[in-house]
Every structure is written in C-alpha cells, then in structure tokens.
C-alpha cells in the first residue's frame, strides 16, 4: 500500500486531482474479510437488499453471529 500511496502522491490521478495525503483506516471500521456469510443462510429479503446469517471475526480472533445485509446491487459472497 505504501508504494501505491507514493505512486499517486507523485503523479496526478486525473487532470485536476492529485493525492495530497492519506487517511489511515480507523480501528472501529470493520473490514470485508472480517465478515462472512453463505447464500444458503438467507434469512429474508426485500426490494433493495437480502439478509443473511453470518459471522463476524474480531481482530483478536473472537467470533460472533451477526445479520449481514447485502444491497441487491452489490451481491458477491
């Protein structure tokens, strides 16, 4: 990631955009790889999203059952 940041700090992204600084992800934000679910565990759905039973894994390895809401426009498991 450091190389990627350095690359875009040195070069313009478009004719008017250039990366001036980066922001480190806050520790309270959940990463995609910390949440998992399977299509077979669907709990329900509506016009805009589907709800699945899933697992959340904390950074220290603890797990918890959670509900995972997936927008119909962003499906990928």
N, C-alpha and C positions, 0 to 999 in steps of 0.2 A: 504494500500500500504506500509505503514511503516513496518508492520510485514513481508511482502513479501521481502522487501529490507533487513531487518535484517536477515531473514532466509538464503538468498543467500550470504550475507556477511560472515556468519558463516560457510557455507557449500560450497563445490565445486560443480559447475554446471556439469562438466564432469571431466575426469581425469586430464585435463590440464587447465580448465577455472575456475576462481573464480571472483565474483563481488567485485571490489575494491572500486568503488564509483558510484554514480548515477547522472544523469543529470535531472534537473527539466525542464519540457516542456516549451519552450519559449511562451510568451503570444501571439505572432503573429501566432502561429500554430493553424489551425482550427481542432477542434475535430469532430469525426464522428457524434456525436449526435447534432452538430450544423447545419448539412446539411440534408435535407430531400427531397425525390422525390417519385413519384409514377410511376409504369410501364406504366400506361395509358397516361402519359405525355411525351412519347418519341418524340424527335424532329428529330432524324435521327440516322444513324449508318453506320459502315463500317466493314472492315475485322477484326479489332482489338478492337473496342470499340463502345459503344452506347451512345448517347447524350440525356439527359432528361432535361425538365424544372423542376427546383427545388426551394427550399427556403433555405436561409442562415439566421440563427438567431445569432446575436451577443451576447456576454456575458451579455450585459445590456438589452437584450430582443428585440432589433430592428430587423426587418426582411427585406430581400431584395430578389428579384427574381434573380436567377442565372442559369447558364447552368451547369449541372452535367455530367461529362464524366466518364463512368464506363468501365473499361477494361473487355473484354469478359471473361477473365479467373478469374475475381473477382466479379461476379454478386451476389448480395444479397441486397434486399431492406427492 
